[in-house]
């Protein structure tokens, strides 16, 4: 069977499974809609948390970043893995003991202020919408290639599916759907990785295979081979880094603390019965996440090596079918700059412009039959454009794996994107219905009315998310990294100080969140989105040499300084609030702290 038929079968079966689970587990109360009734087992919650956490950025884009950035791409592995450990150990148990459904709910009660709650709602919506844009684009990429529809059409299909089970089931439906999605995505990620590891090195364990010798009997290590291929093409060695130590540290820190402030991950710890179960589910999730995260560097090496060997210096007519299939999606392109009829891959951007995306001539073809790129960059010799987001999805095709494996990866990519999108949409809907309407605008609203408001909010959120998926500000992981920076700049200081510093008051928290989020937004708009200039400022103009993905760490430090300074010169919080802070840090059944 063809790849497309296999894709229809596997995607159809998995979608039917997700919808069936949503119908079986539909929410009948606000508690079920917000926190799945609070009765999810630690293992199920661990699987759901892992699926919620491993978004399209982890499944589709992370290995793509590592494939092109090499050593520098390790910041995503360190930041996202370390951030989850930080969240599980430092914050989750205390937030669970506090007993609130949402992050804005915690901030509103801890800082005894509707203003603080309003600022937190704004930040939660901003972070969630930025994050969900990457997920919806990931859905569009998968659909555009494997079901041969336009990316925009793929986004709309994804919107309809996620809307069904997010609106119908709420957190209860999402939780059990995410358990199934974890099984699909991890199987889809590991099967091709094992196949290709055996194919390239003879080692069936991908984590060991990418550090092993190639299977051609030459005795050359795979990483040494990729280093050689990279330097021959004018790139730096794959295992060498080009980022400054400060920028690596800043990005890693921003991703770590941003993780700890992500509202859609934090809310998962409210779905279990006890604080003890929250710790257990965090441990399960960390193990389940590590399976994919330790495999991603191997997938990156396999994909980059195969890409170079199968494309570089080949005549266009000789290129494999997968190249032309991806070319039709607009995510891969070639421009014959030296008119030799061969693809020359080297250092430098093949296209010019802010977004570095090819603009294809829809009517004309080049002399070799290739699609014509009208915005090719004449200042570099590189003729090949590759969108980083296609590397994991195209990897099985490049390696000539069976069609069912190629289709399986498509189903896994959709599972990863939809699971996280659903969690984010729930955060958005609960922020509006619970934190704005129930807690601020209309406290007398009935439970039925609040549930209706939550579902209507989810519908509106899906529509906005779809717009951002159709008009994203960059490739998937870049968009997601910005969401982490926004979370780091806004939520992390307010949550940490709210748990561990009794003297922290509402004035300090509000001032810190506002200053932190504004700093991150302005930096992101200027240096990543280019809204102030026609062209993006070069990296030489970054403050302290820190990239937009890492600036969340700087904005977080500013938030801490502003929060503590304002808190120091204003009145302390009420005594009952200070007692709550004392209580959430005490182990269950413990007596009062002694001095």
C-alpha angles and dihedrals in degrees: 000000000000124000090251094054091046089049093051090050098047096039091045093051094047093046090050088051092051093048092046091053090048091054092046094049102036115156119251099179139033090252090056090045094050105033106007090254092298093267105103116134118245093245094049090045090048091054092045091048091050091051091045090049099044099069131169086283091061097039103035108019112029096069087045091056092047090047092058102028096042113186092007090061089068089084089077092053093048096042099046096041094044090046093056091051089050091051095046096048105030107034117010100071093048094047089048090052090050085061104215126142099224142023092247087051090055093046093045093052098036092051094037092224139116088205091057089049091050093050090048091050090052091049092046091052092047094049093044096048091047090050096044091052088068092049095051091048089052089054090050092051093053094047094045094057106032101034092032097232130129116278090242091053089049091053091052092050089050090049092055094049096047091043090056099057098030094052096039100041105025113192091335092057093039093051097056092038089054091053088059091042092054090055091049097046098045092047090047092050098045102043097063091039090057092044093051094043090056091044095051104032108009089240115121093203108080093200089060097032097067089058093046133089120274117262096241092090094246093118090229115141114239094236091050089051091052091047089054094047091048096050091046089058093049098260124124115261111286092236093050122089127225101185121095117254089243093055092046089051092046095050093046092049093045091051092046098050091035088059090054090053099046107121097204091058096042093053090060090072090063092063096074127079102239142022087246089058090051090058092046093049089049089055093049091048093050091054093046092047092049091061091066097033094054090048097049096077089053092050089050093054093045092049097046093047093048092045094054094044096046099044115023117100092359123133113250092240089055096052116116122258093253091065093057092043091056091041088063090059092059091239096104129041146166130203119190100224097168096037094233094125092239133108110248112194116192144135118305137053117296091205134040133224139073097290095039090222123141119249106213124207102236095200108040134057128204125250090269095047095260123138109261117243107210096191099051116156110242093190095072133054094221111115100180127085116193123177106222092223093070098059099090093039094047095040096089090048092049089050091048094238121168117287093246090059091051090051091046090059089053090054090048093051090052091048091052095048097043095046093056094039089055092051091049093048090053090053090051094048094045091048089056101038101035106027100034107027103028099035101034119010104035114007091172094063113129122243090250091051091049091050090051090049090050092052094046089049089053090052091052091045092053090053092051091044089052091053091053090046090055093044105033123171094228146330117325102264093043091056091046092048089056090053089055090051091052091049091049092049095049117023109027099069092043092051097043095045090043090058103036107027117062093187092061109114138190095261092056094045094048094047092046095050094047095047093043096050092044092052091051094045095050093047092046093049094048102041104027110027098032094217093145096048137035089233128036114255111251121254089256087073096053114117108262087347091288117147122227089254089059100039091088086078091058092045089050091054089049089050091052092049094047093044095050094042095050092043091052094056097042134066119288119250120270117281093248091057091051089051090053089054090051091049099052091054094053117093115243114275091014122134126236117298114262127214 
